[in-house]
Amino acid sequence: MARNLIDIVDFTTEEIEQLIAVAEDIIENPVKYQDACAHKQLATLFFEPSTRTRLSFESAMLSLGGSVLGFSSASSSSTSKGETVGDTIHTVSCYADIIAMRHPKEGAPYAAAQHCDIPIINAGDGGHCHPTQTLTDLLTIHREKGCLSGFTIGFCGDLKFGRTVHSLVNALSRYENINFVFISPEELKLPRYVKEEALKKKGIPYTQTTSLEEALPQLDILYMTRVQKERFFNEEDYIRLKDSYILTPEKLVHAKADLSILHPLPRVNEISVAVDQDPRATYWKQVKNGKFIRMALILKLLGIEV
């Protein structure tokens, strides 16, 4: 039976730490890994648009000496003709060694895994979760802070539909002494089921606020997110909420000198481009880290040791 990554909790904290160690070795010794996946093929099945995640997976596999096939939108696959996702997955598994799949419907990668005997990686399923972005976030936090415990992290923006937020909260809830601060409009608060499963059941305290300015001074990490137009059923609600939080250099005056600002990207206008010059801006490092952690993940799921 193939090992999959559908949800971040599919991996133990020990396995995540092993992935981080491999990713950091890849960063230091890239040549050592350049042929690790020679003659292996990754299929990228993206039923929903993506830039970073899809290209990050492709770059990761190519950097391991493997090759890539796939599609970048549902309209260019046979699902546009009425084929089921299950049949698509079954077909592609005949051509590839591992699949990275993004789909707008929650649970689609899990359902697809029932039709497949090669590893499947969930590259984002609707508003549910995004485990490889979470691995990227964890690698970034580890490299910036030196550990995955003992800090205060604020999540700001769209916490209701933000699958990257849901995954990262689930992941960090397994580490020691982390304080969670959730910053959002009332309409975009973190879903109750995430709070219940990840925090309340474990007795982990958290704070909810609508004020970014009040929360900023206490944060070691700020995780910004965009308000996602594609998740809204009502465009009026999106227009009303889309500019709720905009991070500017002026707002960072009272933030800690060693604050790390993360963002899963793409951004719209929730972080001013002027913040890019601030040494606390970590989101471009985060993009690079995504490739390295996905290289480590591909190696793990294919059972390849270097």
KEVEXKOL-498308 format. One record per atom (N, C-alpha, C): x, y, z; atom name; residue number from 1. Coordinates in steps of 0.02 Angstrom, whole numbers. Layout:
# KEVEXKOL-498308
X,Y,Z,CA,NUM
...
//
This chain:
# KEVEXKOL-498308
43,-60,0,N,1
0,0,0,CA,1
44,62,0,C,1
32,108,-46,N,2
73,169,-52,CA,2
60,215,8,C,2
112,250,28,N,3
105,301,80,CA,3
87,367,46,C,3
35,401,72,N,4
12,463,44,CA,4
22,520,94,C,4
16,582,70,N,5
11,640,114,CA,5
-53,677,95,C,5
-106,665,133,N,6
-171,696,120,CA,6
-183,753,170,C,6
-163,742,232,N,7
-171,791,285,CA,7
-105,794,324,C,7
-87,851,351,N,8
-23,858,385,CA,8
-18,809,444,C,8
-74,790,475,N,9
-71,744,532,CA,9
-59,672,510,C,9
-54,660,444,N,10
-35,594,420,CA,10
38,578,439,C,10
77,630,452,N,11
147,622,471,CA,11
155,639,545,C,11
195,600,579,N,12
211,614,649,CA,12
259,674,652,C,12
266,703,711,N,13
313,759,719,CA,13
384,735,705,C,13
398,672,722,N,14
465,645,708,CA,14
478,641,633,C,14
428,620,595,N,15
435,617,523,CA,15
444,687,493,C,15
407,735,519,N,16
414,804,495,CA,16
484,829,508,C,16
510,815,568,N,17
578,837,584,CA,17
629,804,539,C,17
618,741,520,N,18
663,706,473,CA,18
660,740,405,C,18
600,759,383,N,19
593,794,318,CA,19
630,861,320,C,19
624,897,375,N,20
658,961,382,CA,20
734,951,379,C,20
758,898,412,N,21
830,884,411,CA,21
854,868,341,C,21
815,829,303,N,22
834,813,234,CA,22
832,876,191,C,22
780,917,199,N,23
775,980,160,CA,23
835,1025,174,C,23
855,1029,237,N,24
912,1072,253,CA,24
977,1044,224,C,24
982,977,220,N,25
1040,947,188,CA,25
1040,960,113,C,25
980,959,83,N,26
974,975,11,CA,26
998,1047,-2,C,26
978,1093,42,N,27
999,1163,35,CA,27
1074,1168,37,C,27
1106,1130,81,N,28
1179,1134,89,CA,28
1216,1094,37,C,28
1186,1040,13,N,29
1222,993,-32,CA,29
1178,973,-91,C,29
1158,1021,-134,N,30
1111,1005,-188,CA,30
1137,953,-237,C,30
1202,953,-251,N,31
1231,907,-301,CA,31
1221,835,-280,C,31
1222,823,-215,N,32
1214,755,-189,CA,32
1147,724,-209,C,32
1098,766,-223,N,33
1030,742,-235,CA,33
1009,747,-309,C,33
1054,770,-352,N,34
1032,789,-420,CA,34
1010,730,-463,C,34
1028,669,-445,N,35
1006,611,-484,CA,35
966,562,-442,C,35
943,583,-385,N,36
910,538,-338,CA,36
846,507,-367,C,36
811,544,-410,N,37
748,519,-439,CA,37
754,508,-515,C,37
814,492,-536,N,38
824,476,-608,CA,38
776,421,-629,C,38
743,430,-686,N,39
696,382,-715,CA,39
629,378,-676,C,39
618,423,-629,N,40
554,426,-595,CA,40
512,483,-624,C,40
445,476,-623,N,41
401,526,-652,CA,41
350,550,-600,C,41
343,616,-596,N,42
292,648,-554,CA,42
237,674,-599,C,42
174,657,-582,N,43
117,685,-617,CA,43
87,741,-575,C,43
80,801,-605,N,44
49,857,-570,CA,44
-22,866,-598,C,44
-72,848,-559,N,45
-141,852,-580,CA,45
-175,910,-544,C,45
-177,967,-577,N,46
-203,1028,-545,CA,46
-270,1046,-577,C,46
-324,1027,-540,N,47
-392,1042,-562,CA,47
-411,1113,-543,C,47
-366,1149,-511,N,48
-376,1218,-490,CA,48
-312,1257,-505,C,48
-317,1321,-524,N,49
-257,1358,-543,CA,49
-205,1362,-487,C,49
-142,1364,-507,N,50
-86,1371,-459,CA,50
-25,1394,-496,C,50
15,1435,-464,N,51
81,1453,-490,CA,51
135,1421,-448,C,51
140,1445,-384,N,52
195,1422,-341,CA,52
194,1347,-328,C,52
136,1320,-308,N,53
136,1250,-287,CA,53
152,1204,-346,C,53
120,1216,-403,N,54
133,1172,-460,CA,54
205,1177,-484,C,54
230,1239,-493,N,55
298,1247,-517,CA,55
349,1224,-466,C,55
332,1232,-402,N,56
376,1208,-349,CA,56
384,1132,-352,C,56
328,1097,-361,N,57
332,1024,-368,CA,57
372,1004,-430,C,57
360,1039,-485,N,58
395,1022,-547,CA,58
470,1036,-539,C,58
487,1093,-511,N,59
557,1110,-500,CA,59
590,1060,-453,C,59
553,1039,-401,N,60
580,990,-353,CA,60
597,925,-388,C,60
551,899,-429,N,61
563,835,-462,CA,61
620,841,-513,C,61
621,895,-550,N,62
675,904,-600,CA,62
743,911,-565,C,62
744,943,-507,N,63
806,951,-470,CA,63
831,886,-440,C,63
785,837,-435,N,64
804,770,-412,CA,64
821,723,-470,C,64
821,750,-530,N,65
839,710,-588,CA,65
781,672,-619,C,65
720,685,-595,N,66
662,651,-622,CA,66
629,691,-677,C,66
570,670,-698,N,67
533,705,-750,CA,67
461,717,-727,C,67
426,759,-765,N,68
360,782,-745,CA,68
310,778,-802,C,68
249,757,-788,N,69
194,761,-836,CA,69
132,784,-799,C,69
80,805,-835,N,70
20,826,-801,CA,70
-17,882,-836,C,70
-63,913,-799,N,71
-102,968,-827,CA,71
-112,1021,-773,C,71
-128,1082,-795,N,72
-131,1139,-749,CA,72
-202,1167,-740,C,72
-252,1135,-770,N,73
-321,1156,-759,CA,73
-368,1099,-777,C,73
-426,1098,-744,N,74
-475,1044,-757,CA,74
-497,1044,-829,C,74
-498,1104,-861,N,75
-523,1108,-930,CA,75
-478,1072,-979,C,75
-415,1060,-959,N,76
-370,1026,-1005,CA,76
-364,951,-988,C,76
-409,927,-946,N,77
-410,855,-930,CA,77
-476,825,-954,C,77
-480,759,-952,N,78
-540,725,-976,CA,78
-599,732,-928,C,78
-588,762,-868,N,79
-646,775,-825,CA,79
-693,825,-859,C,79
-666,866,-905,N,80
-710,912,-942,CA,80
-756,874,-990,C,80
-740,811,-1004,N,81
-783,769,-1045,CA,81
-831,727,-1004,C,81
-824,732,-936,N,82
-867,694,-893,CA,82
-833,636,-858,C,82
-768,626,-869,N,83
-732,572,-835,CA,83
-729,586,-761,C,83
-737,535,-719,N,84
-732,544,-647,CA,84
-659,556,-627,C,84
-650,589,-570,N,85
-582,600,-544,CA,85
-549,533,-530,C,85
-588,485,-505,N,86
-562,419,-491,CA,86
-532,386,-552,C,86
-568,391,-608,N,87
-542,361,-671,CA,87
-480,399,-695,C,87
-481,465,-689,N,88
-421,503,-709,CA,88
-360,481,-669,C,88
-369,475,-603,N,89
-313,455,-560,CA,89
-290,385,-578,C,89
-337,339,-588,N,90
-320,270,-606,CA,90
-278,269,-670,C,90
-299,310,-719,N,91
-263,313,-782,CA,91
-192,340,-773,C,91
-187,396,-738,N,92
-121,429,-730,CA,92
-74,384,-690,C,92
-101,346,-643,N,93
-57,302,-603,CA,93
-24,248,-646,C,93
-50,238,-706,N,94
-17,190,-752,CA,94
45,221,-784,C,94
52,288,-781,N,95
106,322,-816,CA,95
160,349,-769,C,95
141,362,-706,N,96
185,399,-661,CA,96
203,357,-599,C,96
252,382,-561,N,97
272,349,-499,CA,97
243,382,-437,C,97
222,445,-445,N,98
196,483,-388,CA,98
153,540,-416,C,98
101,560,-379,N,99
54,610,-402,CA,99
49,667,-351,C,99
51,729,-376,N,100
33,788,-336,CA,100
-33,814,-364,C,100
-83,821,-321,N,101
-151,836,-345,CA,101
-180,895,-308,C,101
-206,944,-345,N,102
-245,999,-316,CA,102
-315,996,-343,C,102
-364,1008,-299,N,103
-434,1003,-320,CA,103
-477,1052,-279,C,103
-527,1084,-310,N,104
-568,1133,-274,CA,104
-615,1101,-222,C,104
-626,1035,-226,N,105
-672,1003,-179,CA,105
-635,972,-120,C,105
-658,988,-59,N,106
-628,959,0,CA,106
-635,883,-2,C,106
-580,848,15,N,107
-582,775,18,CA,107
-567,740,-47,C,107
-560,778,-103,N,108
-549,746,-168,CA,108
-484,705,-170,C,108
-428,730,-143,N,109
-366,690,-144,CA,109
-373,625,-104,C,109
-410,627,-48,N,110
-421,566,-9,CA,110
-461,515,-50,C,110
-514,540,-82,N,111
-554,495,-124,CA,111
-513,467,-181,C,111
-470,509,-211,N,112
-428,487,-266,CA,112
-380,432,-245,C,112
-356,437,-183,N,113
-308,388,-158,CA,113
-338,318,-154,C,113
-404,314,-152,N,114
-437,248,-149,CA,114
-434,212,-217,C,114
-416,249,-270,N,115
-413,221,-337,CA,115
-341,213,-361,C,115
-293,216,-317,N,116
-224,225,-338,CA,116
-177,184,-295,C,116
-126,154,-327,N,117
-77,116,-288,CA,117
-8,148,-290,C,117
-5,212,-310,N,118
57,250,-305,CA,118
45,308,-257,C,118
97,339,-229,N,119
86,392,-180,CA,119
50,452,-210,C,119
3,480,-170,N,120
-32,541,-188,CA,120
-16,594,-136,C,120
0,654,-160,N,121
13,712,-117,CA,121
-44,761,-128,C,121
-76,781,-74,N,122
-128,832,-77,CA,122
-94,900,-85,C,122
-103,932,-142,N,123
-74,998,-155,CA,123
-125,1054,-143,C,123
-176,1038,-103,N,124
-228,1086,-86,CA,124
-296,1061,-107,C,124
-343,1055,-59,N,125
-411,1033,-76,CA,125
-462,1082,-48,C,125
-486,1125,-92,N,126
-536,1174,-73,CA,126
-514,1217,-15,C,126
-559,1227,34,N,127
-542,1265,94,CA,127
-520,1221,151,C,127
-503,1158,135,N,128
-488,1109,188,CA,128
-417,1115,213,C,128
-368,1090,175,N,129
-299,1093,199,CA,129
-250,1094,141,C,129
-187,1106,159,N,130
-134,1114,109,CA,130
-69,1091,143,C,130
-61,1025,151,N,131
-6,1000,192,CA,131
64,1016,168,C,131
75,1021,102,N,132
143,1037,81,CA,132
160,1111,91,C,132
109,1155,91,N,133
123,1223,111,CA,133
140,1225,185,C,133
107,1183,224,N,134
122,1179,295,CA,134
193,1155,307,C,134
216,1106,270,N,135
285,1084,276,CA,135
333,1141,258,C,135
314,1179,206,N,136
354,1238,187,CA,136
357,1288,245,C,136
299,1300,276,N,137
296,1347,332,CA,137
339,1323,390,C,137
335,1258,405,N,138
372,1230,462,CA,138
447,1234,449,C,138
469,1219,388,N,139
540,1226,371,CA,139
562,1299,379,C,139
520,1345,355,N,140
537,1416,360,CA,140
543,1438,433,C,140
494,1419,474,N,141
495,1437,545,CA,141
557,1407,578,C,141
572,1345,562,N,142
631,1311,592,CA,142
695,1347,573,C,142
700,1368,511,N,143
761,1402,489,CA,143
766,1473,518,C,143
709,1505,529,N,144
710,1573,556,CA,144
717,1574,632,C,144
684,1528,666,N,145
682,1530,739,CA,145
725,1476,772,C,145
748,1427,732,N,146
791,1375,760,CA,146
754,1318,793,C,146
687,1322,797,N,147
648,1269,829,CA,147
575,1276,809,C,147
534,1230,832,N,148
462,1232,817,CA,148
422,1235,882,C,148
448,1272,931,N,149
413,1278,995,CA,149
432,1344,1028,C,149
390,1365,1076,N,150
407,1422,1118,CA,150
402,1490,1084,C,150
349,1502,1044,N,151
341,1568,1013,CA,151
267,1586,1009,C,151
254,1649,994,N,152
186,1673,983,CA,152
176,1687,909,C,152
125,1656,880,N,153
112,1664,809,CA,153
42,1693,798,C,153
38,1744,756,N,154
-26,1775,739,CA,154
-45,1757,668,C,154
-107,1735,659,N,155
-134,1721,593,CA,155
-183,1777,576,C,155
-173,1810,519,N,156
-212,1869,503,CA,156
-244,1865,434,C,156
-309,1882,430,N,157
-343,1885,366,CA,157
-401,1837,361,C,157
-400,1797,308,N,158
-454,1750,295,CA,158
-439,1684,331,C,158
-464,1677,391,N,159
-451,1616,430,CA,159
-507,1565,421,C,159
-563,1586,391,N,160
-619,1540,380,CA,160
-605,1493,321,C,160
-584,1521,265,N,161
-573,1481,205,CA,161
-499,1464,193,C,161
-455,1492,235,N,162
-383,1484,223,CA,162
-357,1415,241,C,162
-352,1372,191,N,163
-331,1303,204,CA,163
-259,1300,231,C,163
-217,1348,211,N,164
-149,1349,237,CA,164
-149,1362,312,C,164
-195,1405,335,N,165
-202,1419,406,CA,165
-225,1357,443,C,165
-276,1323,418,N,166
-303,1264,451,CA,166
-248,1211,459,C,166
-210,1199,407,N,167
-157,1149,409,CA,167
-102,1168,459,C,167
-82,1231,459,N,168
-27,1252,502,CA,168
-48,1252,576,C,168
-110,1271,590,N,169
-134,1268,659,CA,169
-134,1196,683,C,169
-158,1150,641,N,170
-157,1078,659,CA,170
-86,1054,672,C,170
-39,1075,630,N,171
30,1053,638,CA,171
62,1081,701,C,171
55,1146,712,N,172
88,1178,769,CA,172
57,1159,836,C,172
-5,1136,835,N,173
-38,1116,897,CA,173
-4,1055,929,C,173
40,1023,891,N,174
75,964,918,CA,174
143,982,949,C,174
160,1046,948,N,175
224,1067,977,CA,175
213,1106,1042,C,175
266,1112,1081,N,176
262,1139,1149,CA,176
260,1216,1150,C,176
220,1242,1197,N,177
224,1312,1218,CA,177
218,1361,1160,C,177
166,1352,1119,N,178
152,1400,1065,CA,178
88,1437,1081,C,178
91,1503,1076,N,179
32,1545,1087,CA,179
2,1564,1020,C,179
-62,1553,1012,N,180
-97,1568,950,CA,180
-139,1631,957,C,180
-132,1676,908,N,181
-173,1736,905,CA,181
-206,1738,836,C,181
-273,1742,835,N,182
-310,1741,773,CA,182
-341,1810,760,C,182
-321,1840,704,N,183
-340,1909,688,CA,183
-382,1908,624,C,183
-446,1925,630,N,184
-489,1922,571,CA,184
-553,1960,584,C,184
-590,1979,530,N,185
-658,2004,539,CA,185
-701,1948,568,C,185
-756,1966,599,N,186
-801,1916,628,CA,186
-822,1864,576,C,186
-833,1888,514,N,187
-859,1843,462,CA,187
-807,1792,438,C,187
-743,1804,452,N,188
-690,1761,427,CA,188
-650,1728,483,C,188
-682,1717,539,N,189
-648,1686,597,CA,189
-631,1613,582,C,189
-581,1589,619,N,190
-561,1518,612,CA,190
-621,1473,625,C,190
-633,1422,582,N,191
-691,1379,591,CA,191
-690,1344,659,C,191
-749,1333,686,N,192
-756,1302,752,CA,192
-724,1233,753,C,192
-731,1195,699,N,193
-704,1126,700,CA,193
-627,1126,706,C,193
-594,1176,677,N,194
-521,1180,683,CA,194
-502,1197,755,C,194
-538,1244,785,N,195
-524,1262,855,CA,195
-537,1203,901,C,195
-592,1168,889,N,196
-609,1111,932,CA,196
-557,1055,928,C,196
-541,1035,866,N,197
-497,978,856,CA,197
-424,993,873,C,197
-400,1051,851,N,198
-329,1066,858,CA,198
-311,1098,925,C,198
-357,1138,953,N,199
-339,1177,1011,CA,199
-378,1159,1075,C,199
-444,1162,1072,N,200
-484,1151,1133,CA,200
-475,1082,1162,C,200
-475,1030,1120,N,201
-468,962,1144,CA,201
-401,951,1180,C,201
-351,990,1159,N,202
-284,983,1189,CA,202
-272,1035,1244,C,202
-322,1076,1258,N,203
-315,1126,1310,CA,203
-266,1181,1293,C,203
-259,1196,1228,N,204
-211,1247,1206,CA,204
-247,1315,1204,C,204
-222,1365,1241,N,205
-254,1430,1242,CA,205
-244,1468,1176,C,205
-291,1512,1161,N,206
-284,1553,1101,CA,206
-322,1618,1112,C,206
-305,1668,1072,N,207
-337,1734,1076,CA,207
-367,1750,1008,C,207
-427,1779,1007,N,208
-458,1802,945,CA,208
-468,1878,951,C,208
-451,1913,897,N,209
-457,1986,897,CA,209
-472,2010,826,C,209
-498,2070,821,N,210
-507,2100,755,CA,210
-454,2152,740,C,210
-408,2164,787,N,211
-359,2218,781,CA,211
-288,2192,768,C,211
-263,2203,708,N,212
-193,2185,693,CA,212
-145,2229,732,C,212
-160,2293,737,N,213
-115,2340,772,CA,213
-106,2321,845,C,213
-159,2299,878,N,214
-153,2280,949,CA,214
-114,2215,957,C,214
-120,2170,910,N,215
-87,2105,916,CA,215
-13,2107,898,C,215
6,2150,851,N,216
74,2149,823,CA,216
131,2149,874,C,216
131,2192,926,N,217
189,2196,970,CA,217
207,2132,1006,C,217
160,2086,1015,N,218
173,2024,1052,CA,218
195,1966,1007,C,218
194,1976,941,N,219
204,1920,895,CA,219
278,1907,880,C,219
296,1843,877,N,220
361,1822,851,CA,220
356,1805,777,C,220
297,1782,756,N,221
283,1765,687,CA,221
215,1793,668,C,221
211,1825,611,N,222
147,1849,583,CA,222
134,1812,519,C,222
79,1775,516,N,223
60,1737,456,CA,223
2,1772,423,C,223
18,1811,371,N,224
-33,1849,334,CA,224
-65,1804,281,C,224
-129,1817,267,N,225
-164,1781,213,CA,225
-207,1831,175,C,225
-221,1813,112,N,226
-265,1855,72,CA,226
-337,1833,83,C,226
-383,1879,72,N,227
-454,1862,70,CA,227
-467,1833,1,C,227
-490,1770,-1,N,228
-491,1731,-63,CA,228
-557,1740,-100,C,228
-554,1777,-154,N,229
-615,1791,-193,CA,229
-649,1726,-216,C,229
-608,1676,-235,N,230
-635,1615,-264,CA,230
-675,1573,-214,C,230
-670,1588,-148,N,231
-707,1549,-98,CA,231
-774,1581,-80,C,231
-786,1642,-105,N,232
-847,1678,-87,CA,232
-903,1663,-135,C,232
-963,1655,-107,N,233
-1023,1646,-149,CA,233
-1053,1714,-167,C,233
-1038,1764,-127,N,234
-1068,1830,-136,CA,234
-1012,1881,-147,C,234
-1011,1911,-206,N,235
-957,1958,-222,CA,235
-960,2020,-178,C,235
-1019,2040,-156,N,236
-1025,2098,-112,CA,236
-989,2086,-46,C,236
-994,2025,-19,N,237
-958,2008,43,CA,237
-883,2012,32,C,237
-860,1987,-25,N,238
-788,1989,-40,CA,238
-764,2062,-44,C,238
-800,2104,-79,N,239
-779,2174,-87,CA,239
-778,2209,-19,C,239
-826,2193,23,N,240
-829,2224,89,CA,240
-771,2204,135,C,240
-747,2142,126,N,241
-697,2115,173,CA,241
-626,2114,146,C,241
-617,2124,81,N,242
-552,2110,50,CA,242
-495,2154,75,C,242
-511,2214,99,N,243
-459,2260,122,CA,243
-458,2267,198,C,243
-481,2214,233,N,244
-487,2218,306,CA,244
-420,2231,339,C,244
-367,2199,313,N,245
-301,2206,344,CA,245
-248,2217,289,C,245
-213,2272,295,N,246
-158,2286,248,CA,246
-97,2302,290,C,246
-45,2261,284,N,247
16,2270,322,CA,247
61,2321,288,C,247
79,2373,324,N,248
121,2427,297,CA,248
182,2437,343,C,248
234,2471,318,N,249
292,2486,361,CA,249
271,2525,424,C,249
222,2568,418,N,250
200,2608,476,CA,250
172,2563,531,C,250
136,2511,512,N,251
107,2466,562,CA,251
161,2423,596,C,251
218,2414,562,N,252
272,2372,589,CA,252
317,2409,638,C,252
305,2473,647,N,253
349,2513,691,CA,253
351,2483,762,C,253
294,2458,786,N,254
290,2433,854,CA,254
298,2357,858,C,254
315,2325,802,N,255
325,2252,803,CA,255
396,2236,826,C,255
406,2174,846,N,256
472,2152,870,CA,256
525,2157,814,C,256
586,2170,833,N,257
641,2176,784,CA,257
655,2110,749,C,257
640,2054,783,N,258
653,1988,753,CA,258
588,1953,731,C,258
536,1993,720,N,259
474,1965,692,CA,259
488,1932,625,C,259
456,1875,612,N,260
458,1844,545,CA,260
389,1850,513,C,260
386,1881,454,N,261
322,1890,419,CA,261
317,1837,365,C,261
268,1792,372,N,262
257,1739,323,CA,262
192,1753,285,C,262
189,1726,225,N,263
128,1730,183,CA,263
132,1673,133,C,263
79,1632,127,N,264
82,1576,80,CA,264
80,1598,7,C,264
61,1661,-6,N,265
56,1689,-73,CA,265
5,1649,-115,C,265
-25,1678,-167,N,266
-12,1745,-192,CA,266
-41,1799,-146,C,266
-10,1857,-147,N,267
-38,1914,-112,CA,267
-76,1957,-162,C,267
-123,1995,-137,N,268
-158,2044,-179,CA,268
-133,2113,-157,C,268
-160,2136,-100,N,269
-134,2200,-74,CA,269
-128,2198,2,C,269
-133,2138,32,N,270
-134,2134,105,CA,270
-65,2145,137,C,270
-12,2142,96,N,271
54,2164,118,CA,271
79,2215,67,C,271
92,2276,91,N,272
118,2328,47,CA,272
186,2306,18,C,272
198,2321,-45,N,273
263,2303,-75,CA,273
320,2338,-39,C,273
306,2392,-4,N,274
359,2426,34,CA,274
386,2382,90,C,274
345,2334,114,N,275
367,2289,167,CA,275
419,2240,141,C,275
421,2229,75,N,276
469,2181,46,CA,276
541,2199,65,C,276
555,2263,76,N,277
623,2285,92,CA,277
640,2276,166,C,277
590,2260,207,N,278
600,2252,279,CA,278
635,2185,291,C,278
689,2183,331,N,279
723,2119,344,CA,279
679,2067,378,C,279
623,2089,405,N,280
577,2041,437,CA,280
532,2005,388,C,280
531,2028,325,N,281
490,1996,273,CA,281
523,1929,254,C,281
487,1876,266,N,282
515,1808,258,CA,282
482,1770,202,C,282
432,1799,169,N,283
391,1761,122,CA,283
427,1740,58,C,283
479,1777,37,N,284
515,1755,-23,CA,284
562,1697,-5,C,284
589,1697,56,N,285
627,1638,79,CA,285
580,1577,82,C,285
519,1590,104,N,286
468,1538,109,CA,286
456,1504,42,C,286
454,1544,-12,N,287
444,1517,-79,CA,287
501,1468,-96,C,287
563,1489,-84,N,288
620,1446,-99,CA,288
617,1382,-57,C,288
599,1389,6,N,289
596,1331,50,CA,289
546,1279,26,C,289
493,1303,-8,N,290
442,1257,-34,CA,290
471,1204,-80,C,290
517,1224,-122,N,291
549,1176,-168,CA,291
588,1124,-129,C,291
627,1145,-80,N,292
671,1098,-45,CA,292
632,1048,-2,C,292
579,1071,31,N,293
540,1024,72,CA,293
501,976,27,C,293
480,998,-32,N,294
445,953,-77,CA,294
494,901,-106,C,294
556,921,-116,N,295
607,872,-137,CA,295
614,818,-84,C,295
618,839,-21,N,296
624,791,34,CA,296
563,746,38,C,296
503,775,27,N,297
441,736,30,CA,297
438,684,-26,C,297
456,703,-86,N,298
455,656,-142,CA,298
502,597,-128,C,298
560,612,-102,N,299
607,558,-85,CA,299
578,511,-32,C,299
546,540,18,N,300
516,498,72,CA,300
462,452,44,C,300
416,481,5,N,301
359,441,-18,CA,301
379,389,-70,C,301
434,402,-106,N,302
459,352,-153,CA,302
508,303,-120,C,302
522,314,-56,N,303
566,268,-19,CA,303
638,272,-41,C,303
660,331,-63,N,304
729,340,-88,CA,304
771,373,-34,C,304
826,342,-16,N,305
873,371,31,CA,305
937,390,-6,C,305
964,448,10,N,306
1026,471,-23,CA,306
1081,468,29,C,306
//
